[in-house]
Amino acid sequence: MAHIRPTDLLVTEFHIQKMFNLIRKKQDAVNVYEVMDRLQLDIVTEIFLGESIHSLSMKRSPIQAAVDRLVETSSLRLRTGYVDCQVIHLDT
C-alpha cells in the first residue's frame, strides 16, 4: 500500500474496538484465528469496498466458507506444487 489515508486508521480502530467488545462478551474460549480473520475481512471490505460485511457481528460470515476453502486450497498447492490437469480427448 503506497499510503494510508487518515480515514483508514479510524476504520481500523473502530473494528478493533468491536473485536475487543466481542471478546469481552464471550463466556467461553475464543478462537483467535477466526476472530482475527473476521477482523481483517471487516477492515478490508470497508476500506476497499466502502462498506464492511460486519462479519464480527454474525455467528458465521457468509464469505467465511469461501475464505476457508481458499486457504485450504492455497495450503495444498504450497505443499504439492502446481498440478497441471489437462483433459485428453481420444479419437475412437
ChimeraX attribute file (.defattr): number of C-alpha atoms within 10 A of each C-alpha:
attribute: neighborCount
match mode: 1-to-1
recipient: residues
	/A:1	3
	/A:2	4
	/A:3	6
	/A:4	8
	/A:5	9
	/A:6	8
	/A:7	10
	/A:8	16
	/A:9	12
	/A:10	11
	/A:11	16
	/A:12	18
	/A:13	13
	/A:14	12
	/A:15	20
	/A:16	17
	/A:17	11
	/A:18	16
	/A:19	17
	/A:20	11
	/A:21	11
	/A:22	14
	/A:23	16
	/A:24	10
	/A:25	8
	/A:26	9
	/A:27	7
	/A:28	7
	/A:29	7
	/A:30	12
	/A:31	9
	/A:32	10
	/A:33	9
	/A:34	14
	/A:35	17
	/A:36	14
	/A:37	15
	/A:38	24
	/A:39	19
	/A:40	17
	/A:41	21
	/A:42	22
	/A:43	24
	/A:44	18
	/A:45	14
	/A:46	18
	/A:47	17
	/A:48	10
	/A:49	10
	/A:50	10
	/A:51	12
	/A:52	17
	/A:53	19
	/A:54	17
	/A:55	19
	/A:56	22
	/A:57	13
	/A:58	10
	/A:59	7
	/A:60	12
	/A:61	16
	/A:62	11
	/A:63	12
	/A:64	15
	/A:65	11
	/A:66	11
	/A:67	14
	/A:68	13
	/A:69	11
	/A:70	12
	/A:71	12
	/A:72	12
	/A:73	12
	/A:74	13
	/A:75	12
	/A:76	12
	/A:77	12
	/A:78	10
	/A:79	9
	/A:80	9
	/A:81	10
	/A:82	9
	/A:83	7
	/A:84	6
	/A:85	6
	/A:86	6
	/A:87	6
	/A:88	6
	/A:89	6
	/A:90	5
	/A:91	4
	/A:92	3
